[in-house]
């Protein structure tokens, strides 16, 4: 059973930074496209960024330049570096794994990021 565990969330002041991590297990990590999504209170879950198996990244347009997604295939880890955080970035952030060879998707349980002074 694929297991995704996010960490690194917390309370940060506006303008601050956080680095989220997603640890993947019980899967061949290189076979998955990975992504970060977020869901703010009262809103739908939305894509933050995704990264292909060979490291090509894609970002939601409004987040380009502030957020950076990366992966370490040797460690089965996904990361999201978030800089210049704003109150609107407050949300639960989820890690998602998309199997490259079939219609299989897996989600972590999320980590809460709160941007507030």
C-alpha positions in Angstrom: 0.0 0.0 0.0 1.5 3.3 -1.1 2.1 5.7 1.8 2.7 9.4 1.5 3.5 11.5 4.6 3.8 15.2 4.5 5.7 17.3 7.0 7.0 20.8 7.5 3.8 22.8 7.9 3.2 25.2 10.6 2.6 28.8 11.5 4.8 31.4 9.7 4.6 35.2 9.5 3.9 36.9 6.2 7.1 37.1 4.1 8.5 34.0 5.8 9.5 30.7 4.3 8.7 27.0 4.8 9.9 23.8 3.3 7.4 21.0 3.0 8.5 17.4 2.6 6.6 14.3 1.5 8.1 10.9 2.3 6.9 8.2 0.0 7.0 4.5 0.8 5.8 1.1 -0.5 6.2 2.4 -4.1 8.8 2.7 -6.8 9.1 6.4 -6.6 10.7 6.9 -10.0 7.5 5.5 -11.6 5.4 8.4 -10.3 4.8 12.0 -11.3 4.5 13.9 -8.1 2.6 17.0 -7.1 1.7 19.4 -4.4 -1.9 20.6 -4.0 -3.5 22.8 -1.5 -7.0 23.4 -0.1 -7.9 26.6 1.7 -10.9 26.8 4.0 -14.1 26.9 1.9 -12.2 26.4 -1.4 -11.6 23.6 -3.7 -8.3 21.7 -3.8 -5.9 23.2 -6.3 -2.7 22.3 -8.0 0.4 24.1 -6.6 3.1 22.4 -8.5 4.0 19.1 -10.1 7.2 17.4 -11.2 7.8 14.7 -13.7 9.9 11.6 -13.1 12.9 13.3 -14.7 12.5 16.5 -12.9 10.5 18.8 -15.1 8.5 21.2 -13.0 5.2 22.9 -13.6 3.7 25.6 -11.4 0.4 27.3 -10.9 1.0 30.6 -12.7 0.5 32.9 -9.6 3.0 30.9 -7.6 5.9 31.0 -10.1 9.0 32.6 -8.5 7.9 32.0 -4.9 7.5 28.2 -4.8 10.0 25.6 -5.9 9.2 21.9 -6.2 11.9 19.3 -6.2 12.3 15.6 -5.7 15.0 13.2 -4.6 14.4 9.9 -6.3 17.1 8.1 -4.3 15.4 9.0 -1.1 11.8 8.8 -2.3 11.2 12.4 -1.2 9.3 15.3 -2.6 9.8 18.9 -1.5 8.2 22.2 -1.8 10.2 25.3 -0.9 7.8 28.2 -0.2 9.2 31.8 0.0 7.6 35.2 0.5 4.5 33.6 2.0 1.3 35.4 2.1 -1.9 35.0 4.2 -3.6 33.7 1.0 -1.2 30.8 1.0 -2.8 29.5 4.2 -4.1 26.0 3.4 -3.7 22.3 3.9 -1.0 21.1 1.5 -1.2 17.7 0.1 1.3 15.4 -1.7 0.0 13.4 -4.7 1.6 10.5 -6.6 0.4 9.7 -10.1 1.5 6.4 -11.5 3.1 6.8 -14.9 1.8 3.5 -16.3 -1.8 3.5 -15.3 -4.6 5.4 -13.7 -3.5 5.2 -10.1 -3.3 8.2 -7.8 -2.4 8.4 -4.2 -2.7 11.2 -1.7 -1.1 12.0 1.6 -3.2 13.2 4.6 -1.9 16.8 4.3 0.1 19.3 6.4 -1.4 22.6 7.5 0.4 25.9 6.6 -0.9 29.0 8.3 0.5 32.4 7.3 -0.4 35.0 9.8 1.1 37.7 11.9 
